[in-house]
Amino acid sequence: MRIDVITIFPDMIANAVSYSVVKRAQEKHRLNIIIHDLRDHTHDQHRSVDDYCYGGGAGMLMKPEPLFETVESIKCLNEDTRVILLTPQGKVLDQSLARKLSLTEHMVLICGRYKGVDERVRQNLVTDEISVGDYVLSGGELPALILIDAVARLLPGVLGNYESAQEDSFSEGLLDCPHYTRPADYKDMKVPDVLLSGDPKKINKWQRQQAIIRTYLRRPDLLKNMPLNEEDLELIRTLKKGDI
């Protein structure tokens, strides 16, 4: 996979992608990240990337010319390239979307700043708008890094144990169940007996139940579209009664 990142703070992106899973993905040649300084495609002595909005109002807007020219300078663009604008107005990034994006061969990420981008960029250049939540950040760099990390760890061969990516929170639409490691007894806080039983069926059943309980208590909205069996539904009915 190739990801081109367009930003006015290239060092901010370069530093962050040189660590951990994203670094490993690049070292294993599963991911190629190219960073473009938007100011390299400006044509005035101040290297301006923003200007006042027509019609007035507070805030500056990112100009169309540098953005169009930067995207057009990327040689490997094709009809399958996804040009993604990181914006609070976009579709919220979730695990399902991250999984879909991990199957994409080429993405271009536009890191917005100021009040946003000229609408002509949205209408004629961008294929997707993605948000990382219902709040406003100073720019698109942090959301771009979140997207890169979420996608990189799903690429085959990147994680030490690829299966671990498939068992994360949200991988099946549920929050993850509780996990424990050694020691089995720490200051009288004990690991549940079922996890020490060595019985895979009992362990899997416990983990499923705990995932549903945690999801019900913390993110009940996630259960609305989940394929639940009768045992799951009975557990939820019990939770609603307050018996657990």
Phi, psi and omega per residue, in radians:
M1 nan 2.475 3.057
R2 -2.033 2.352 3.062
I3 -2.208 2.107 3.020
D4 -1.750 2.282 -3.109
V5 -2.025 2.180 3.135
I6 -1.848 2.127 -3.013
T7 -2.693 2.795 2.999
I8 -1.678 -0.004 3.093
F9 -2.216 1.224 -3.071
P10 -1.057 -0.598 -3.138
D11 -1.146 -0.567 3.135
M12 -1.083 -0.713 3.108
I13 -1.289 -0.823 -3.064
A14 -1.030 -0.737 -3.141
N15 -1.131 -0.771 -3.054
A16 -1.188 -0.628 -3.079
V17 -1.458 0.127 3.125
S18 -1.751 0.347 3.139
Y19 -2.274 2.737 2.871
S20 0.952 -2.405 -3.002
V21 -1.089 -0.718 -3.113
V22 -1.152 -0.680 3.057
K23 -1.074 -0.783 -3.135
R24 -1.091 -0.676 3.127
A25 -1.088 -0.642 3.109
Q26 -1.267 -0.722 3.138
E27 -1.111 -0.548 3.127
K28 -1.537 0.100 3.107
H29 1.050 0.512 3.017
R30 -1.568 -0.360 -3.055
L31 -2.471 2.311 3.102
N32 -2.122 1.997 -3.107
I33 -1.885 2.146 3.106
I34 -2.044 2.244 -3.071
I35 -1.886 2.296 -3.119
H36 -2.042 2.219 3.062
D37 -1.433 1.980 -3.096
L38 -1.000 -0.532 -3.099
R39 -1.207 -0.273 3.084
D40 -1.198 -0.214 -3.129
H41 -2.034 0.603 3.022
T42 -1.851 2.870 -3.020
H43 -2.309 0.472 3.076
D44 -2.285 2.858 -3.035
Q45 -1.155 -0.365 3.139
H46 -1.603 -0.051 -3.118
R47 0.924 0.876 -3.049
S48 -1.312 2.322 3.089
V49 -2.006 0.006 -3.088
D50 -2.398 2.843 3.119
D51 -2.737 2.990 3.136
Y52 -1.204 2.682 3.133
C53 -1.416 2.382 2.952
Y54 -1.105 2.439 3.138
G55 1.604 -0.071 3.092
G56 1.458 -2.971 -3.108
G57 1.814 2.783 -3.112
A58 -1.343 2.674 3.041
G59 1.670 2.705 3.116
M60 -1.840 2.742 -3.077
L61 -2.134 2.476 3.109
M62 -1.246 2.289 -3.069
K63 -1.232 2.628 -3.124
P64 -1.290 -0.653 -3.003
E65 -1.001 -0.898 -3.118
P66 -1.067 -0.640 -3.123
L67 -1.202 -0.804 3.103
F68 -1.070 -0.786 -3.083
E69 -1.167 -0.654 3.128
T70 -1.151 -0.822 3.123
V71 -1.091 -0.756 -3.121
E72 -1.160 -0.363 3.133
S73 -1.389 -0.211 -3.135
I74 -1.362 1.941 -2.930
K75 -1.196 -0.524 -3.030
C76 -1.583 0.276 3.106
L77 -1.056 2.427 3.030
N78 -2.592 -3.112 -3.047
E79 -1.167 -0.300 3.130
D80 -1.616 -0.128 3.121
T81 -1.136 2.340 3.080
R82 -1.774 2.020 3.115
V83 -1.672 1.912 -2.957
I84 -1.923 2.184 3.039
L85 -1.685 2.166 3.068
L86 -1.461 1.984 -3.034
T87 -2.669 2.556 3.085
P88 -1.087 -0.283 -3.108
Q89 -1.518 -0.030 -3.055
G90 -1.516 3.130 3.056
K91 -1.196 2.365 -3.066
V92 -1.253 2.264 3.124
L93 -1.179 2.183 3.024
D94 -2.329 -3.121 -3.050
Q95 -1.134 -0.613 3.117
S96 -1.108 -0.775 3.120
L97 -1.178 -0.706 3.096
A98 -1.025 -0.710 -3.141
R99 -1.125 -0.716 3.109
K100 -1.134 -0.749 -3.138
L101 -1.154 -0.498 3.138
S102 -1.179 -0.248 3.109
L103 -1.635 -0.027 3.140
T104 -1.449 2.398 -3.129
E105 -1.411 -0.533 -3.071
H106 -2.557 2.232 3.048
M107 -2.248 2.516 2.988
V108 -2.028 2.128 -3.123
L109 -1.831 2.138 3.106
I110 -1.761 2.049 3.129
C111 -1.591 1.806 3.141
G112 -1.244 2.834 3.079
R113 -2.568 3.007 3.076
Y114 1.037 -2.328 -3.090
K115 -1.447 -0.190 -3.107
G116 2.334 -2.722 -3.104
V117 -2.073 2.725 3.044
D118 -0.958 2.366 -3.055
E119 -1.025 -0.453 3.131
R120 -1.157 -0.456 3.048
V121 -1.180 -0.793 3.117
R122 -1.045 -0.804 -2.995
Q123 -1.334 -0.525 -2.970
N124 -2.083 -0.141 -3.046
L125 -2.161 -0.729 -3.035
V126 -1.425 2.374 3.049
T127 -1.761 -0.460 -3.116
D128 -2.469 2.523 2.989
E129 -2.079 2.212 -3.057
I130 -2.233 2.390 3.081
S131 -2.015 2.690 3.049
V132 -1.850 0.169 3.102
G133 2.690 2.912 -3.086
D134 -1.512 1.149 3.076
Y135 -2.731 2.907 -3.068
V136 -1.934 2.276 3.051
L137 -1.891 3.011 -3.111
S138 -1.277 -0.320 -3.125
G139 -3.032 3.113 -3.060
G140 -1.531 0.006 -3.083
E141 -1.136 -0.845 3.134
L142 -1.113 -0.790 3.041
P143 -1.026 -0.667 3.110
A144 -1.094 -0.714 3.126
L145 -1.176 -0.646 3.080
I146 -1.097 -0.788 3.139
L147 -1.086 -0.789 -3.134
I148 -1.047 -0.788 -3.129
D149 -1.124 -0.777 -3.123
A150 -1.070 -0.638 -3.114
V151 -1.404 -0.742 -3.059
A152 -1.022 -0.699 -3.071
R153 -1.266 -0.199 3.108
L154 -1.630 -0.139 -3.138
L155 -1.271 2.316 -3.113
P156 -0.978 2.366 3.070
G157 1.498 -0.030 -3.099
V158 -1.430 -0.880 3.129
L159 -1.356 2.658 3.108
G160 -1.023 -0.688 3.055
N161 -2.161 1.794 -3.038
Y162 -1.027 -0.553 -3.129
E163 -1.077 -0.461 -3.089
S164 -1.101 -0.545 3.107
A165 -1.189 -0.508 -3.115
Q166 -1.415 -0.184 -3.098
E167 -1.950 0.178 3.123
D168 -1.207 2.955 2.966
S169 -0.932 2.477 3.097
F170 1.313 -0.144 -3.105
S171 -1.072 -0.539 3.067
E172 -2.001 0.268 -3.124
G173 1.566 -0.078 3.131
L174 -1.937 2.745 2.941
L175 -1.199 2.691 -3.106
D176 -1.240 2.676 3.087
C177 -1.365 2.922 3.066
P178 -1.126 2.572 3.093
H179 -2.233 2.637 -3.118
Y180 -2.385 2.720 3.034
T181 -2.399 -3.113 -3.112
R182 -1.226 2.594 0.097
P183 -1.394 2.736 -3.137
A184 -1.233 -0.397 3.131
D185 -2.357 1.975 3.138
Y186 -2.209 1.964 -3.133
K187 0.908 0.791 3.136
D188 1.168 0.200 3.004
M189 -1.717 1.920 -2.957
K190 -1.830 2.553 3.011
V191 -1.204 2.406 3.111
P192 -0.923 2.387 -3.076
D193 -0.972 -0.628 -3.076
V194 -1.045 -0.568 -3.120
L195 -1.307 -0.279 3.115
L196 -1.738 0.007 -3.028
S197 -1.322 -0.452 -3.091
G198 1.345 0.160 -3.141
D199 -1.726 1.818 -3.066
P200 -1.002 -0.680 -3.110
K201 -1.147 -0.773 3.123
K202 -1.148 -0.692 -3.140
I203 -1.139 -0.815 3.138
N204 -1.064 -0.700 3.126
K205 -1.130 -0.785 3.128
W206 -1.076 -0.771 -3.118
Q207 -1.118 -0.711 3.096
R208 -1.086 -0.808 3.141
Q209 -1.075 -0.763 -3.137
Q210 -1.144 -0.643 3.105
A211 -1.126 -0.726 3.123
I212 -1.177 -0.742 3.112
I213 -1.059 -0.817 -3.125
R214 -1.124 -0.710 3.124
T215 -1.151 -0.740 3.139
Y216 -1.066 -0.716 -3.078
L217 -1.352 -0.571 -3.013
R218 -1.879 -0.645 -3.103
R219 -2.428 1.107 -3.095
P220 -1.016 -0.414 3.131
D221 -1.074 -0.462 -3.114
L222 -1.234 -0.358 -3.080
L223 -1.387 -0.250 -3.042
K224 -1.076 -0.676 -3.081
N225 -1.898 0.268 -3.119
M226 -1.456 2.403 2.999
P227 -1.314 1.835 -3.051
L228 -1.922 2.411 3.076
N229 -1.530 3.088 -3.070
E230 -1.101 -0.615 3.110
E231 -1.134 -0.702 3.088
D232 -1.091 -0.792 -3.094
L233 -1.126 -0.662 3.106
E234 -1.129 -0.680 3.092
L235 -1.101 -0.732 3.139
I236 -1.159 -0.685 3.084
R237 -1.074 -0.683 3.107
T238 -1.142 -0.692 3.111
L239 -1.115 -0.703 -3.123
K240 -1.141 -0.562 3.120
K241 -1.327 -0.247 -3.130
G242 1.413 0.347 -3.111
D243 -1.467 -0.094 3.090
I244 -2.087 nan nan
